[in-house]
Amino acid sequence: MCVAALAAPAAAQEAEEERGLSLMERGAQMLMEGLMREMEPAMDGLQGMAEDVGPALRDFAAQMGPALRDLMQEVEDWSVYHPPEMLENGDIIIRRKTPQEQQNAPDPDAQIDI
């Protein structure tokens, strides 16, 4: 009789944990369903944008790919150049750093103390 009295709370706790777990799972499922419903218009918009932009990106890659590959083979060390700049007329230039700027540049392999 004493053993049965001790086993009853343990069985009730296990049943409660199983029920709580399934409630947690259901809550997570409801949360995900709600998020999906909220995100659906944005996802539809992204799909439309990808359909519009996709052909243009393919054309850009086909036209500029060989030129960019040639540029990458020409330049041995990108660290001696400034980031590209776009001029008012739309031209893009990449300026070479002066010897002074190259000497003052931080060593990329050096460790930084925080």
Short mmCIF file of the C-alpha atoms (twelve columns), coordinates in Angstrom:
data_MODEL
# 
_entry.id   MODEL 
# 
loop_
_atom_site.group_PDB 
_atom_site.id 
_atom_site.type_symbol 
_atom_site.label_atom_id 
_atom_site.label_alt_id 
_atom_site.label_comp_id 
_atom_site.label_asym_id 
_atom_site.label_seq_id 
_atom_site.Cartn_x 
_atom_site.Cartn_y 
_atom_site.Cartn_z 
_atom_site.pdbx_PDB_model_num 
ATOM 1   C CA . MET A 1   0.000  0.000  0.000   1 
ATOM 2   C CA . CYS A 2   2.833  2.386  0.850   1 
ATOM 3   C CA . VAL A 3   4.602  1.589  -2.432  1 
ATOM 4   C CA . ALA A 4   1.410  2.352  -4.374  1 
ATOM 5   C CA . ALA A 5   1.082  5.709  -2.603  1 
ATOM 6   C CA . LEU A 6   4.654  6.647  -3.568  1 
ATOM 7   C CA . ALA A 7   4.247  5.485  -7.179  1 
ATOM 8   C CA . ALA A 8   1.057  7.492  -7.781  1 
ATOM 9   C CA . PRO A 9   2.690  10.959 -7.594  1 
ATOM 10  C CA . ALA A 10  5.543  9.801  -9.854  1 
ATOM 11  C CA . ALA A 11  3.079  8.488  -12.448 1 
ATOM 12  C CA . ALA A 12  1.057  11.698 -12.260 1 
ATOM 13  C CA . GLN A 13  4.227  13.764 -12.726 1 
ATOM 14  C CA . GLU A 14  5.255  11.696 -15.777 1 
ATOM 15  C CA . ALA A 15  1.791  12.122 -17.316 1 
ATOM 16  C CA . GLU A 16  1.939  15.853 -16.596 1 
ATOM 17  C CA . GLU A 17  5.410  16.141 -18.211 1 
ATOM 18  C CA . GLU A 18  4.211  14.284 -21.306 1 
ATOM 19  C CA . ARG A 19  1.172  16.534 -21.547 1 
ATOM 20  C CA . GLY A 20  3.337  19.645 -20.966 1 
ATOM 21  C CA . LEU A 21  5.776  18.562 -23.658 1 
ATOM 22  C CA . SER A 22  2.998  18.071 -26.164 1 
ATOM 23  C CA . LEU A 23  1.590  21.472 -25.184 1 
ATOM 24  C CA . MET A 24  5.020  22.991 -25.728 1 
ATOM 25  C CA . GLU A 25  5.271  21.295 -29.099 1 
ATOM 26  C CA . ARG A 26  1.796  22.532 -30.055 1 
ATOM 27  C CA . GLY A 27  2.691  26.051 -28.936 1 
ATOM 28  C CA . ALA A 28  5.854  25.989 -31.028 1 
ATOM 29  C CA . GLN A 29  3.872  24.705 -33.978 1 
ATOM 30  C CA . MET A 30  1.292  27.478 -33.590 1 
ATOM 31  C CA . LEU A 31  4.083  30.058 -33.352 1 
ATOM 32  C CA . MET A 32  5.715  28.787 -36.544 1 
ATOM 33  C CA . GLU A 33  2.376  28.742 -38.385 1 
ATOM 34  C CA . GLY A 34  1.731  32.340 -37.313 1 
ATOM 35  C CA . LEU A 35  5.196  33.433 -38.447 1 
ATOM 36  C CA . MET A 36  4.709  31.735 -41.799 1 
ATOM 37  C CA . ARG A 37  1.369  33.512 -42.300 1 
ATOM 38  C CA . GLU A 38  2.986  36.854 -41.440 1 
ATOM 39  C CA . MET A 39  5.968  36.253 -43.737 1 
ATOM 40  C CA . GLU A 40  3.958  35.009 -46.725 1 
ATOM 41  C CA . PRO A 41  3.425  38.450 -48.358 1 
ATOM 42  C CA . ALA A 42  7.113  39.315 -47.969 1 
ATOM 43  C CA . MET A 43  8.170  35.971 -49.429 1 
ATOM 44  C CA . ASP A 44  5.833  36.485 -52.403 1 
ATOM 45  C CA . GLY A 45  7.404  39.912 -52.958 1 
ATOM 46  C CA . LEU A 46  10.910 38.440 -52.845 1 
ATOM 47  C CA . GLN A 47  9.951  35.788 -55.362 1 
ATOM 48  C CA . GLY A 48  8.588  38.444 -57.725 1 
ATOM 49  C CA . MET A 49  11.730 40.532 -57.311 1 
ATOM 50  C CA . ALA A 50  13.942 37.506 -58.009 1 
ATOM 51  C CA . GLU A 51  11.980 36.816 -61.192 1 
ATOM 52  C CA . ASP A 52  12.469 40.444 -62.287 1 
ATOM 53  C CA . VAL A 53  16.148 40.753 -61.335 1 
ATOM 54  C CA . GLY A 54  17.296 37.231 -62.284 1 
ATOM 55  C CA . PRO A 55  17.663 37.790 -66.042 1 
ATOM 56  C CA . ALA A 56  19.509 41.081 -65.500 1 
ATOM 57  C CA . LEU A 57  21.974 39.405 -63.110 1 
ATOM 58  C CA . ARG A 58  22.583 36.590 -65.601 1 
ATOM 59  C CA . ASP A 59  23.267 39.145 -68.359 1 
ATOM 60  C CA . PHE A 60  25.607 41.102 -66.064 1 
ATOM 61  C CA . ALA A 61  27.540 37.944 -65.177 1 
ATOM 62  C CA . ALA A 62  27.793 36.925 -68.835 1 
ATOM 63  C CA . GLN A 63  29.073 40.345 -69.911 1 
ATOM 64  C CA . MET A 64  31.266 41.276 -66.952 1 
ATOM 65  C CA . GLY A 65  32.497 37.822 -65.924 1 
ATOM 66  C CA . PRO A 66  35.387 37.652 -68.416 1 
ATOM 67  C CA . ALA A 67  36.427 41.257 -67.698 1 
ATOM 68  C CA . LEU A 68  36.415 40.665 -63.935 1 
ATOM 69  C CA . ARG A 69  38.380 37.431 -64.368 1 
ATOM 70  C CA . ASP A 70  41.006 39.315 -66.417 1 
ATOM 71  C CA . LEU A 71  41.179 42.069 -63.781 1 
ATOM 72  C CA . MET A 72  41.671 39.517 -61.004 1 
ATOM 73  C CA . GLN A 73  44.586 37.982 -62.941 1 
ATOM 74  C CA . GLU A 74  46.185 41.406 -63.520 1 
ATOM 75  C CA . VAL A 75  46.127 42.543 -59.887 1 
ATOM 76  C CA . GLU A 76  48.574 40.702 -57.685 1 
ATOM 77  C CA . ASP A 77  47.931 42.448 -54.370 1 
ATOM 78  C CA . TRP A 78  44.608 44.180 -53.697 1 
ATOM 79  C CA . SER A 79  45.928 45.690 -50.467 1 
ATOM 80  C CA . VAL A 80  47.858 48.327 -52.449 1 
ATOM 81  C CA . TYR A 81  44.602 49.799 -53.799 1 
ATOM 82  C CA . HIS A 82  41.893 51.968 -52.274 1 
ATOM 83  C CA . PRO A 83  38.280 50.733 -52.400 1 
ATOM 84  C CA . PRO A 84  36.529 51.464 -55.712 1 
ATOM 85  C CA . GLU A 85  34.931 54.912 -56.107 1 
ATOM 86  C CA . MET A 86  32.083 55.937 -58.401 1 
ATOM 87  C CA . LEU A 87  32.509 59.334 -60.003 1 
ATOM 88  C CA . GLU A 88  29.611 61.684 -60.761 1 
ATOM 89  C CA . ASN A 89  29.646 60.621 -64.417 1 
ATOM 90  C CA . GLY A 90  29.226 56.959 -63.424 1 
ATOM 91  C CA . ASP A 91  32.822 55.895 -64.021 1 
ATOM 92  C CA . ILE A 92  34.282 53.557 -61.420 1 
ATOM 93  C CA . ILE A 93  37.924 54.039 -60.502 1 
ATOM 94  C CA . ILE A 94  40.284 52.097 -58.272 1 
ATOM 95  C CA . ARG A 95  43.115 54.288 -57.027 1 
ATOM 96  C CA . ARG A 96  46.483 52.841 -56.156 1 
ATOM 97  C CA . LYS A 97  47.760 53.776 -52.692 1 
ATOM 98  C CA . THR A 98  50.824 55.997 -52.462 1 
ATOM 99  C CA . PRO A 99  54.004 54.500 -50.982 1 
ATOM 100 C CA . GLN A 100 53.379 56.589 -47.833 1 
ATOM 101 C CA . GLU A 101 49.850 55.150 -47.473 1 
ATOM 102 C CA . GLN A 102 51.187 51.636 -47.957 1 
ATOM 103 C CA . GLN A 103 53.786 52.114 -45.192 1 
ATOM 104 C CA . ASN A 104 51.185 53.456 -42.740 1 
ATOM 105 C CA . ALA A 105 48.703 50.661 -43.427 1 
ATOM 106 C CA . PRO A 106 48.199 48.228 -40.536 1 
ATOM 107 C CA . ASP A 107 49.625 44.748 -40.936 1 
ATOM 108 C CA . PRO A 108 46.667 42.432 -41.741 1 
ATOM 109 C CA . ASP A 109 48.456 39.489 -40.074 1 
ATOM 110 C CA . ALA A 110 49.100 41.371 -36.844 1 
ATOM 111 C CA . GLN A 111 47.034 40.449 -33.815 1 
ATOM 112 C CA . ILE A 112 44.834 43.059 -32.230 1 
ATOM 113 C CA . ASP A 113 44.833 43.357 -28.439 1 
ATOM 114 C CA . ILE A 114 41.391 43.908 -26.980 1 
# 
